[in-house]
């Protein structure tokens, strides 16, 4: 990570700016993508259970894999 990127990340974290996380669901992480592009969440049952057990909000957002993107 270069200094400019590092400084931008620190500024975003300190300023409360949104940070985009390109998370993929477990199947997509291992190349088991869906044959037809279909939006689907990145979080699985384990992620949801962990959030509930630790008092965190339920994870939201779609998988960042190409198979989760539907072109309009």
Secondary structure, DSSP 8 states (H G I E B T S, - for coil): --HHHHHHHHHHHHHT---------HHHHTT---SS----BS--HHHHHHHHHTT------B--SGGG----
